[in-house]
Amino acid sequence: MKLFTGLVFCSLVLGVSSESWFSFMGEAALGAWDMWRAYSDMIEANYIRSDKYFHARGNFDAAQRGPGGVWAAEKLSNLREDSQRVTDFFKYGNSGKGEDDSKADQFANKWGRSGKDPNHFRPAGLPDKY
């Protein structure tokens, strides 16, 4: 637990460079909210082949908040993919199943964080609500 706390603290210190702590933390909180909203929309939509779109959209929306949003999007995306690798290992063993999907998710995450249009990943027929 101490290691995890130390890593989070160091990530915050390194990520805040010239921004004030208050604005950075506000951007990070709003960015985390954007990520949650994209995840909730993905669950609600329950639309086949839409996960890359929601990954890109959540990261895009968070990155629009500023450096704190980019930081939150990167940390949450990595946490999600790392935890999925662990659960896939217990579910499928060391088969490599899911590794390609994880790489594709990370590609979509980086695409969105870089400011590129998340609609690049939007599947045909996904309701306009999303």
DSSP file (Angstrom, degrees, kcal/mol; ACC not computed):
  #  RESIDUE AA STRUCTURE BP1 BP2  ACC     N-H-->O    O-->H-N    N-H-->O    O-->H-N    TCO  KAPPA ALPHA  PHI   PSI    X-CA   Y-CA   Z-CA
    1    1 A M     >        0   0    0      0, 0.0     4,-2.5     0, 0.0     5,-0.2   0.000 360.0 360.0 360.0 -38.9    0.0    0.0    0.0
    2    2 A K  H  >  +     0   0    0      1,-0.2     4,-2.5     2,-0.2     5,-0.2   0.893 360.0  51.5 -64.2 -38.0    2.9    2.4    0.8
    3    3 A L  H  > S+     0   0    0      2,-0.2     4,-2.5     1,-0.2    -1,-0.2   0.929 110.3  48.2 -63.3 -45.2    4.4    1.7   -2.6
    4    4 A F  H  > S+     0   0    0      2,-0.2     4,-2.5     1,-0.2    -2,-0.2   0.927 112.5  48.4 -61.1 -46.1    1.1    2.4   -4.4
    5    5 A T  H  X S+     0   0    0     -4,-2.5     4,-2.5     1,-0.2    -1,-0.2   0.909 112.0  50.1 -60.8 -43.0    0.6    5.7   -2.4
    6    6 A G  H  X S+     0   0    0     -4,-2.5     4,-2.6     2,-0.2    -1,-0.2   0.898 110.2  49.8 -62.9 -41.2    4.2    6.7   -3.2
    7    7 A L  H  X S+     0   0    0     -4,-2.5     4,-2.3     2,-0.2    -2,-0.2   0.911 111.6  48.1 -65.2 -42.2    3.7    6.0   -6.9
    8    8 A V  H  X S+     0   0    0     -4,-2.5     4,-2.2     2,-0.2    -2,-0.2   0.931 113.1  48.4 -63.3 -44.9    0.5    8.0   -7.0
    9    9 A F  H  X S+     0   0    0     -4,-2.5     4,-2.5     1,-0.2    -2,-0.2   0.928 112.2  48.1 -62.0 -45.7    2.2   10.9   -5.2
   10   10 A C  H  X S+     0   0    0     -4,-2.6     4,-2.7     1,-0.2     5,-0.2   0.888 110.0  52.9 -62.7 -39.1    5.2   10.9   -7.5
   11   11 A S  H  X S+     0   0    0     -4,-2.3     4,-2.0     2,-0.2    -1,-0.2   0.903 110.0  48.6 -62.6 -40.6    3.0   10.8  -10.5
   12   12 A L  H  X S+     0   0    0     -4,-2.2     4,-1.2     2,-0.2    -2,-0.2   0.939 111.8  48.3 -63.7 -46.7    1.1   13.8   -9.2
   13   13 A V  H  < S+     0   0    0     -4,-2.5     4,-0.5     1,-0.2     3,-0.5   0.922 115.5  44.2 -61.5 -44.6    4.4   15.7   -8.6
   14   14 A L  H  < S+     0   0    0     -4,-2.7     3,-0.5     1,-0.2    -1,-0.2   0.826 113.7  51.2 -70.0 -30.9    5.8   14.9  -12.0
   15   15 A G  H  < S+     0   0    0     -4,-2.0    -1,-0.2    -5,-0.2    -2,-0.2   0.659 102.1  59.8 -80.6 -15.6    2.5   15.7  -13.7
   16   16 A V    ><  +     0   0    0     -4,-1.2     3,-1.8    -3,-0.5    -1,-0.2   0.577  64.6 146.1 -92.1 -10.5    2.0   19.1  -12.2
   17   17 A S  T 3  S-     0   0    0     -4,-0.5    -1,-0.2    -3,-0.5    -2,-0.1   0.332  82.0  -5.6   8.1 -88.4    5.2   20.8  -13.4
   18   18 A S  T 3  S+     0   0    0     -3,-0.2    -1,-0.3     2,-0.1     2,-0.1   0.514 110.4  98.7-106.9  -4.2    4.1   24.4  -14.0
   19   19 A E  S <  S-     0   0    0     -3,-1.8     2,-0.2    -4,-0.1    -3,-0.0  -0.476  80.4-105.5 -80.1 152.5    0.4   24.2  -13.3
   20   20 A S     >  -     0   0    0     -2,-0.1     4,-2.4     1,-0.1     5,-0.2  -0.505  27.1-121.8 -73.0 149.2   -1.0   25.2  -10.0
   21   21 A W  H  > S+     0   0    0      1,-0.2     4,-2.7     2,-0.2     5,-0.3   0.886 108.8  54.6 -58.4 -40.9   -2.1   22.3   -7.8
   22   22 A F  H  > S+     0   0    0      1,-0.2     4,-2.1     2,-0.2    -1,-0.2   0.943 112.1  40.3 -63.8 -48.9   -5.7   23.6   -7.6
   23   23 A S  H  > S+     0   0    0      2,-0.2     4,-2.6     1,-0.2    -1,-0.2   0.898 115.6  52.4 -69.0 -37.6   -6.3   23.9  -11.3
   24   24 A F  H  X S+     0   0    0     -4,-2.4     4,-2.5     1,-0.2    -2,-0.2   0.937 111.5  45.6 -61.7 -46.6   -4.5   20.6  -12.0
   25   25 A M  H  X S+     0   0    0     -4,-2.7     4,-2.5    -5,-0.2    -1,-0.2   0.871 112.2  51.8 -67.3 -35.8   -6.5   18.7   -9.5
   26   26 A G  H  X S+     0   0    0     -4,-2.1     4,-2.4    -5,-0.3     5,-0.2   0.924 111.4  46.9 -63.8 -43.9   -9.8   20.2  -10.7
   27   27 A E  H  X S+     0   0    0     -4,-2.6     4,-2.7     1,-0.2    -2,-0.2   0.903 112.2  51.0 -63.0 -40.7   -8.9   19.2  -14.3
   28   28 A A  H  X S+     0   0    0     -4,-2.5     4,-2.6     2,-0.2    -2,-0.2   0.915 110.7  48.2 -64.0 -43.0   -8.0   15.7  -13.1
   29   29 A A  H  X S+     0   0    0     -4,-2.5     4,-1.9     2,-0.2    -2,-0.2   0.927 114.9  44.6 -64.3 -44.5  -11.3   15.3  -11.2
   30   30 A L  H  X S+     0   0    0     -4,-2.4     4,-2.2     2,-0.2    -2,-0.2   0.875 112.6  52.7 -68.1 -35.9  -13.3   16.5  -14.2
   31   31 A G  H  X S+     0   0    0     -4,-2.7     4,-2.1     2,-0.2    -2,-0.2   0.902 108.0  50.5 -64.0 -41.1  -11.2   14.3  -16.5
   32   32 A A  H  X S+     0   0    0     -4,-2.6     4,-2.3     1,-0.2    -2,-0.2   0.887 109.3  52.1 -63.2 -37.8  -12.0   11.3  -14.3
   33   33 A W  H  X S+     0   0    0     -4,-1.9     4,-2.7     2,-0.2    -2,-0.2   0.907 107.4  52.0 -63.7 -41.6  -15.7   12.2  -14.5
   34   34 A D  H  X S+     0   0    0     -4,-2.2     4,-2.1     1,-0.2    -2,-0.2   0.899 109.6  49.7 -60.2 -40.7  -15.4   12.3  -18.3
   35   35 A M  H  X S+     0   0    0     -4,-2.1     4,-2.2     2,-0.2    -2,-0.2   0.919 111.4  48.5 -64.7 -43.4  -13.9    8.9  -18.3
   36   36 A W  H  X S+     0   0    0     -4,-2.3     4,-2.9     1,-0.2    -2,-0.2   0.901 109.6  52.5 -63.0 -41.4  -16.6    7.6  -16.0
   37   37 A R  H  X S+     0   0    0     -4,-2.7     4,-2.5     2,-0.2    -1,-0.2   0.908 109.8  48.2 -62.9 -41.8  -19.3    9.1  -18.2
   38   38 A A  H  X S+     0   0    0     -4,-2.1     4,-2.2     2,-0.2    -1,-0.2   0.907 112.7  48.9 -64.7 -40.9  -17.8    7.4  -21.3
   39   39 A Y  H  X S+     0   0    0     -4,-2.2     4,-2.2     2,-0.2    -2,-0.2   0.928 111.8  48.6 -63.7 -44.6  -17.7    4.1  -19.5
   40   40 A S  H  X S+     0   0    0     -4,-2.9     4,-2.6     1,-0.2    -2,-0.2   0.902 111.3  50.2 -62.1 -41.6  -21.3    4.5  -18.3
   41   41 A D  H  X S+     0   0    0     -4,-2.5     4,-3.1     2,-0.2     5,-0.2   0.889 108.6  52.8 -63.6 -38.8  -22.4    5.3  -21.8
   42   42 A M  H  X S+     0   0    0     -4,-2.2     4,-2.2     2,-0.2     5,-0.4   0.921 111.5  45.6 -62.9 -43.5  -20.6    2.2  -23.1
   43   43 A I  H  < S+     0   0    0     -4,-2.2    -2,-0.2     2,-0.2    -1,-0.2   0.923 115.8  46.6 -64.6 -44.0  -22.4    0.0  -20.6
   44   44 A E  H  < S+     0   0    0     -4,-2.6    -2,-0.2     1,-0.2    -1,-0.2   0.918 112.8  48.5 -64.9 -44.2  -25.7    1.6  -21.4
   45   45 A A  H  < S-     0   0    0     -4,-3.1    -1,-0.2    -5,-0.2    -2,-0.2   0.892  78.6-172.1 -65.1 -40.0  -25.3    1.5  -25.2
   46   46 A N     <  +     0   0    0     -4,-2.2     2,-0.5    -5,-0.2    -3,-0.1   0.906  25.7 162.0  46.3  49.2  -24.3   -2.2  -25.1
   47   47 A Y    >   -     0   0    0     -5,-0.4     3,-1.4     1,-0.0    -1,-0.2  -0.867  43.0-110.4-108.7 129.8  -23.4   -1.9  -28.7
   48   48 A I  T 3  S+     0   0    0     -2,-0.5    -1,-0.0     1,-0.3    78,-0.0  -0.295  97.3   5.5 -61.2 135.6  -21.2   -4.4  -30.5
   49   49 A R  T 3  S+     0   0    0      1,-0.1    -1,-0.3    74,-0.0     4,-0.2   0.725  96.8 111.7  64.8  27.5  -17.7   -3.2  -31.5
   50   50 A S    <>  +     0   0    0     -3,-1.4     4,-2.0     1,-0.1     3,-0.2   0.486  43.3  93.2-104.0  -3.7  -18.2    0.2  -29.8
   51   51 A D  H  > S+     0   0    0      1,-0.2     4,-2.3     2,-0.2     5,-0.2   0.870  83.5  53.0 -63.2 -37.0  -15.6   -0.1  -27.0
   52   52 A K  H  > S+     0   0    0      1,-0.2     4,-2.7     2,-0.2    -1,-0.2   0.897 108.0  52.4 -64.7 -38.3  -12.8    1.5  -29.0
   53   53 A Y  H  > S+     0   0    0     68,-0.5     4,-3.0    -3,-0.2    -1,-0.2   0.937 111.0  45.9 -60.6 -46.6  -15.0    4.5  -29.7
   54   54 A F  H  X S+     0   0    0     -4,-2.0     4,-2.4     2,-0.2     5,-0.2   0.852 111.4  52.7 -69.5 -32.8  -15.9    4.9  -26.0
   55   55 A H  H  X S+     0   0    0     -4,-2.3     4,-2.1    -5,-0.2     5,-0.2   0.963 114.1  42.5 -61.1 -50.8  -12.2    4.5  -25.0
   56   56 A A  H  X S+     0   0    0     -4,-2.7     4,-2.6     1,-0.2    -2,-0.2   0.902 114.9  50.5 -63.7 -41.6  -11.2    7.3  -27.5
   57   57 A R  H  X S+     0   0    0     -4,-3.0     4,-3.0     2,-0.2     5,-0.3   0.921 110.0  48.7 -65.1 -44.5  -14.1    9.5  -26.5
   58   58 A G  H  X S+     0   0    0     -4,-2.4     4,-2.2     1,-0.2    -1,-0.2   0.924 115.3  44.4 -61.4 -44.0  -13.4    9.3  -22.7
   59   59 A N  H  X S+     0   0    0     -4,-2.1     4,-2.4    -5,-0.2    -1,-0.2   0.884 113.9  50.8 -67.5 -38.8   -9.8   10.1  -23.2
   60   60 A F  H  X S+     0   0    0     -4,-2.6     4,-1.6    -5,-0.2    -2,-0.2   0.954 111.8  46.2 -62.6 -50.6  -10.6   12.9  -25.7
   61   61 A D  H  < S+     0   0    0     -4,-3.0     4,-0.4     1,-0.2    -2,-0.2   0.908 114.5  48.0 -60.1 -42.9  -13.1   14.5  -23.4
   62   62 A A  H >< S+     0   0    0     -4,-2.2     3,-1.5    -5,-0.3     4,-0.4   0.910 109.1  53.2 -64.6 -42.0  -10.7   14.3  -20.4
   63   63 A A  H >< S+     0   0    0     -4,-2.4     3,-1.2     1,-0.3     7,-0.3   0.790  97.3  66.2 -65.7 -27.4   -7.8   15.7  -22.4
   64   64 A Q  T 3< S+     0   0    0     -4,-1.6    -1,-0.3     1,-0.2    -2,-0.2   0.689  90.1  67.4 -66.5 -16.3   -9.8   18.7  -23.3
   65   65 A R  T <  S-     0   0    0     -3,-1.5    -1,-0.2    -4,-0.4    -2,-0.2   0.745 112.5-109.2 -74.8 -23.6   -9.8   19.7  -19.6
   66   66 A G    X>  -     0   0    0     -3,-1.2     4,-2.2    -4,-0.4     3,-0.5  -0.795  58.2 -31.0 124.0-168.9   -6.1   20.4  -19.7
   67   67 A P  H 3> S+     0   0    0      0, 0.0     4,-2.4     0, 0.0    -1,-0.2   0.832 134.0  53.7 -57.0 -36.1   -2.9   18.7  -18.3
   68   68 A G  H 3> S+     0   0    0      2,-0.2     4,-2.4     1,-0.2     5,-0.2   0.883 108.9  49.2 -66.4 -37.6   -4.8   17.3  -15.2
   69   69 A G  H <> S+     0   0    0     -3,-0.5     4,-2.6     2,-0.2    -6,-0.2   0.888 110.5  50.1 -67.5 -39.9   -7.4   15.7  -17.5
   70   70 A V  H  X S+     0   0    0     -4,-2.2     4,-2.5    -7,-0.3    -2,-0.2   0.931 111.5  49.3 -62.0 -45.0   -4.7   14.1  -19.6
   71   71 A W  H  X S+     0   0    0     -4,-2.4     4,-2.5     1,-0.2     5,-0.2   0.934 112.8  46.4 -59.9 -47.9   -3.0   12.8  -16.5
   72   72 A A  H  X S+     0   0    0     -4,-2.4     4,-2.8     1,-0.2     5,-0.3   0.911 112.5  50.5 -62.9 -42.9   -6.2   11.3  -15.2
   73   73 A A  H  X S+     0   0    0     -4,-2.6     4,-2.4     1,-0.2     5,-0.2   0.916 112.3  47.0 -62.4 -43.3   -7.1    9.8  -18.5
   74   74 A E  H  X S+     0   0    0     -4,-2.5     4,-2.5     2,-0.2     5,-0.2   0.941 115.1  44.8 -64.9 -47.2   -3.7    8.2  -18.8
   75   75 A K  H  X S+     0   0    0     -4,-2.5     4,-2.5    -5,-0.2    -2,-0.2   0.928 116.5  45.2 -64.7 -45.0   -3.6    6.8  -15.3
   76   76 A L  H  X S+     0   0    0     -4,-2.8     4,-2.4    -5,-0.2    -1,-0.2   0.895 113.4  50.3 -67.2 -39.2   -7.2    5.5  -15.4
   77   77 A S  H  X S+     0   0    0     -4,-2.4     4,-2.4    -5,-0.3     5,-0.2   0.930 113.2  45.6 -63.2 -45.1   -6.7    3.9  -18.9
   78   78 A N  H  X S+     0   0    0     -4,-2.5     4,-2.8    -5,-0.2     5,-0.2   0.904 112.2  51.5 -65.4 -40.8   -3.5    2.2  -17.8
   79   79 A L  H  X S+     0   0    0     -4,-2.5     4,-2.4    -5,-0.2     5,-0.2   0.921 111.1  48.6 -61.3 -43.6   -5.2    1.0  -14.6
   80   80 A R  H  X S+     0   0    0     -4,-2.4     4,-1.9     2,-0.2    -2,-0.2   0.931 114.5  43.9 -62.9 -46.8   -8.1   -0.4  -16.5
   81   81 A E  H  X S+     0   0    0     -4,-2.4     4,-1.9     2,-0.2    -2,-0.2   0.892 114.1  50.1 -69.1 -38.8   -5.9   -2.2  -19.0
   82   82 A D  H  X S+     0   0    0     -4,-2.8     4,-1.6     2,-0.2    -2,-0.2   0.914 112.0  47.4 -65.2 -42.1   -3.5   -3.6  -16.4
   83   83 A S  H  X S+     0   0    0     -4,-2.4     4,-2.3    -5,-0.2    -1,-0.2   0.866 110.0  53.6 -67.9 -33.8   -6.4   -4.9  -14.3
   84   84 A Q  H  X S+     0   0    0     -4,-1.9     4,-2.7    -5,-0.2    -1,-0.2   0.881 104.9  54.4 -67.5 -36.5   -8.0   -6.5  -17.3
   85   85 A R  H  X S+     0   0    0     -4,-1.9     4,-1.9     2,-0.2    -1,-0.2   0.897 109.1  48.8 -62.6 -38.6   -4.7   -8.3  -18.1
   86   86 A V  H  X S+     0   0    0     -4,-1.6     4,-1.8     2,-0.2    -2,-0.2   0.943 113.2  45.1 -66.6 -47.4   -4.7   -9.8  -14.6
   87   87 A T  H  X S+     0   0    0     -4,-2.3     4,-1.9     1,-0.2    -2,-0.2   0.882 111.7  53.1 -66.1 -36.1   -8.3  -10.9  -14.8
   88   88 A D  H  X>S+     0   0    0     -4,-2.7     4,-3.6     2,-0.2     5,-0.5   0.877 105.2  55.9 -63.8 -36.6   -7.8  -12.3  -18.3
   89   89 A F  H  X5S+     0   0    0     -4,-1.9     4,-1.9     1,-0.2    -1,-0.2   0.925 111.7  42.0 -61.0 -44.4   -4.8  -14.3  -17.0
   90   90 A F  H  <5S+     0   0    0     -4,-1.8    -1,-0.2     2,-0.2    -2,-0.2   0.807 120.2  44.4 -72.3 -28.4   -7.0  -16.0  -14.3
   91   91 A K  H  <5S+     0   0    0     -4,-1.9    -2,-0.2    -5,-0.2    -3,-0.2   0.897 133.6  13.5 -81.6 -42.9   -9.8  -16.5  -16.8
   92   92 A Y  H  <5S-     0   0    0     -4,-3.6    -3,-0.2     1,-0.3    -2,-0.2   0.477  95.3-134.6-114.8  -5.4   -7.8  -17.8  -19.8
   93   93 A G     << -     0   0    0     -4,-1.9     2,-0.8    -5,-0.5     3,-0.4  -0.454  62.9 -32.6  78.5-159.0   -4.4  -18.6  -18.4
   94   94 A N  S    S+     0   0    0      1,-0.2    -1,-0.2    -2,-0.1    -5,-0.1  -0.237  96.3 122.5 -91.5  46.4   -1.3  -17.6  -20.2
   95   95 A S  S    S-     0   0    0     -2,-0.8    -1,-0.2    -3,-0.2     3,-0.1   0.643  75.8-124.2 -84.0 -15.6   -2.9  -17.9  -23.7
   96   96 A G    >>  +     0   0    0     -3,-0.4     3,-2.0     1,-0.3     4,-0.5   0.407  59.4 150.0  83.3  -4.0   -2.3  -14.3  -24.8
   97   97 A K  T 34  +     0   0    0      1,-0.3    -1,-0.3     2,-0.1    -5,-0.1  -0.434  66.5  22.5 -62.9 132.0   -6.0  -14.0  -25.4
   98   98 A G  T 3> S+     0   0    0     -2,-0.2     4,-2.4    -3,-0.1    -1,-0.3   0.179  93.3 102.4  96.4 -17.4   -7.0  -10.4  -24.8
   99   99 A E  H <> S+     0   0    0     -3,-2.0     4,-2.2     2,-0.2     5,-0.2   0.921  83.7  46.8 -66.0 -42.6   -3.5   -9.0  -25.4
  100  100 A D  H  X S+     0   0    0     -4,-0.5     4,-2.2     2,-0.2    -1,-0.2   0.897 112.8  50.1 -64.7 -39.5   -4.3   -7.8  -28.9
  101  101 A D  H  > S+     0   0    0      2,-0.2     4,-2.5     1,-0.2    -2,-0.2   0.897 109.3  51.6 -64.6 -40.0   -7.6   -6.3  -27.6
  102  102 A S  H  X S+     0   0    0     -4,-2.4     4,-2.5     2,-0.2    -2,-0.2   0.904 109.8  49.2 -63.4 -41.8   -5.7   -4.5  -24.9
  103  103 A K  H  X S+     0   0    0     -4,-2.2     4,-2.1     2,-0.2    -1,-0.2   0.899 111.6  49.3 -64.1 -40.0   -3.2   -3.1  -27.4
  104  104 A A  H  X S+     0   0    0     -4,-2.2     4,-2.2     2,-0.2    -2,-0.2   0.889 110.5  50.8 -66.5 -39.1   -6.1   -1.9  -29.6
  105  105 A D  H  X S+     0   0    0     -4,-2.5     4,-2.6     2,-0.2    -2,-0.2   0.927 110.2  49.3 -61.8 -44.9   -7.7   -0.3  -26.5
  106  106 A Q  H  X S+     0   0    0     -4,-2.5     4,-2.6     2,-0.2    -2,-0.2   0.864 108.4  53.8 -64.8 -35.5   -4.5    1.5  -25.6
  107  107 A F  H  X S+     0   0    0     -4,-2.1     4,-2.3     2,-0.2    -1,-0.2   0.934 111.0  45.7 -61.9 -45.5   -4.2    2.7  -29.2
  108  108 A A  H  X S+     0   0    0     -4,-2.2     4,-2.3     2,-0.2    -2,-0.2   0.888 111.4  53.3 -64.3 -39.5   -7.7    4.2  -29.0
  109  109 A N  H  X S+     0   0    0     -4,-2.6     4,-2.5     1,-0.2    -2,-0.2   0.946 111.9  43.8 -59.8 -49.1   -6.9    5.7  -25.6
  110  110 A K  H  X S+     0   0    0     -4,-2.6     4,-1.8     1,-0.2     6,-0.2   0.873 110.3  57.0 -65.1 -37.1   -3.8    7.5  -27.0
  111  111 A W  H  <>S+     0   0    0     -4,-2.3     5,-1.6    -5,-0.2     4,-0.3   0.946 111.3  42.5 -57.7 -49.8   -5.7    8.6  -30.1
  112  112 A G  H ><5S+     0   0    0     -4,-2.3     3,-1.6     1,-0.2    -2,-0.2   0.912 112.4  52.3 -65.5 -43.6   -8.3   10.3  -27.9
  113  113 A R  H 3<5S+     0   0    0     -4,-2.5    -1,-0.2     1,-0.3    -2,-0.2   0.802 102.5  60.6 -63.6 -28.1   -5.8   11.9  -25.5
  114  114 A S  T 3<5S-     0   0    0     -4,-1.8    -1,-0.3    -5,-0.2    -2,-0.2   0.540 120.2-108.0 -78.7  -4.5   -3.8   13.3  -28.5
  115  115 A G  T < 5S+     0   0    0     -3,-1.6    -3,-0.2     1,-0.3    -2,-0.1   0.496  70.2 144.4  93.5   3.9   -6.9   15.3  -29.5
  116  116 A K      < -     0   0    0     -5,-1.6    -1,-0.3    -6,-0.2    -2,-0.0  -0.425  64.0 -84.9 -75.6 155.1   -7.8   13.3  -32.6
  117  117 A D    >   -     0   0    0      1,-0.2     3,-1.5    -2,-0.1     4,-0.2  -0.407  30.2-153.7 -64.6 118.6  -11.5   12.8  -33.4
  118  118 A P  G >  S+     0   0    0      0, 0.0     3,-2.0     0, 0.0     4,-0.2   0.698  86.7  80.3 -66.3 -17.3  -12.9    9.8  -31.5
  119  119 A N  G >  S+     0   0    0      1,-0.3     3,-1.0     2,-0.2   -66,-0.1   0.639  70.8  81.5 -65.7 -11.9  -15.5    9.4  -34.2
  120  120 A H  G <  S+     0   0    0     -3,-1.5    -1,-0.3     1,-0.2   -67,-0.1   0.831  99.7  39.3 -56.4 -32.2  -12.7    7.6  -36.2
  121  121 A F  G <  S+     0   0    0     -3,-2.0   -68,-0.5    -4,-0.2    -1,-0.2   0.393  86.7 125.1 -98.7   0.4  -13.7    4.5  -34.0
  122  122 A R    <   -     0   0    0     -3,-1.0     2,-0.1    -4,-0.2   -72,-0.1  -0.451  58.0-133.1 -68.2 122.8  -17.4    5.1  -34.0
  123  123 A P    >   -     0   0    0      0, 0.0     3,-1.7     0, 0.0    -1,-0.1  -0.475  28.1 -96.8 -76.1 148.0  -19.3    2.0  -35.3
  124  124 A A  T 3  S+     0   0    0      1,-0.2     0, 0.0    -2,-0.1     0, 0.0  -0.373 108.5  23.3 -60.1 135.4  -22.0    2.4  -37.9
  125  125 A G  T 3  S+     0   0    0      1,-0.3    -1,-0.2    -3,-0.1     3,-0.1   0.350  78.0 144.4  91.4  -6.5  -25.4    2.4  -36.4
  126  126 A L    <   -     0   0    0     -3,-1.7    -1,-0.3     1,-0.1    -4,-0.0  -0.516  62.4-101.0 -64.6 128.4  -24.4    3.6  -32.9
  127  127 A P    >   -     0   0    0      0, 0.0     3,-1.9     0, 0.0    -1,-0.1  -0.135  22.7-120.8 -54.4 145.5  -27.2    5.9  -31.7
  128  128 A D  T 3  S+     0   0    0      1,-0.3    -2,-0.1     2,-0.2     0, 0.0   0.714 104.3  81.3 -60.2 -21.8  -26.6    9.6  -32.0
  129  129 A K  T 3         0   0    0      1,-0.3    -1,-0.3     0, 0.0    -3,-0.0   0.810 360.0 360.0 -53.7 -30.2  -27.1    9.9  -28.3
  130  130 A Y    <         0   0    0     -3,-1.9    -1,-0.3   -89,-0.0    -2,-0.2   0.399 360.0 360.0-100.9 360.0  -23.5    8.8  -27.9
